[in-house]
């Protein structure tokens, strides 16, 4: 079963979803500011502006910051418009992805302990 999911959910798709989540957060803030404008009166206007801005900001965002192709930029924009966080959470709930960010617990092996007798006294008080 894991092999099938690895074929369906590729690393490239996960990267695009992660970038889409970042763009969705930015877009949500922009749309909230635009909603406050006096000439925005209907939900259809907000939907249309969201669509235009998702692609107008998303494609250059992905090309400039992540050096991706225009096709990947289009996918990122689409996921941002649809709602990349919702897609990611749905895939996670279905146990289709097991991505978890690196936590501090994973870095416990990187800690070097120095015995008290090996400490160098530099005359500094702490």
Buried (B, 14 or more C-beta within 10 A) or exposed (E): EEEEBEEEBEEEBBBBBBBBBBBBEBBEEBBEEBEEEEEEEEEEBBEEBBEEBBBEBBBEBBBEEBEBEEEBBBBBBBBBBEBBBEBBEEBEEEEEBEEEEEEEEEEEEEEEEEEEEEEEEEEEEE
